Amino acid sequence: MAIKFCVKAGKSAAETIELINKAYGSAAMSRANVYRWYAGFRDGREDVKDDARSGRPSTARTDENLESVRRLLTEDRRTTLQVIADRLNIGKETVRRIVTEDL
């Protein structure tokens, strides 16, 4: 949002980078990212959300898998993440995320 403000305020890309670094210090985004966002806003972009990325979408954390994990945990509270992952044919990390973030 700060980059968009700088573009609308007429600041150059170099001035924008300087201001971003001054405001955010070590937490500032990289110079390359500032340039990328700056160019987008300069060219008329209004949305501050990232564009969709290419690649395979995540499909393992589906409602069906959430219910299956819930059912398996209800049947046996002592079952391990690996056992659930093997039974549902999904990754152990996905099962961990379902258990800790979704259930």
Residue, then its C-alpha position, 0 to 999 in steps of 0.5 A: m500500500a505504501i508503494k501505491f501511495c508513493v506512485k500516486a504522490g509522484k515519487s520516483a522508484a528510487e525515492t520509493i525504495e528509500l522511503i520503504n527502507k527508512a520506514y521498515g528497516s530490515a523488514a522492508m521488502s526487497r529492492a526487486n519487489v519494490y520495483r515490480w510493484y512500483a511498475g505495476f502501480r505506475d502502469g495502472r494497477e489498483d489491486v494490492k493483492d498478489d496475482a494468482r501463481s502458476g503451479r499445481p494447486s493444493t488439493a489435499r486439504t479438502d472438506e472430504n479429507l478434513e472429515s476423514v481425518r476427523r472421523l479417524l481421530t474420533e475412532d482412535r484418539r491415539t492414532t498417529l499422523q503417519v497412520i492417518a496419512d497412510r490410510l488417506n493417501i495424503g502427506k503427513e504434513t497435510v494431516r498435521r496442518i488439518v489437525t492443528e489449523d482446521l480441527 
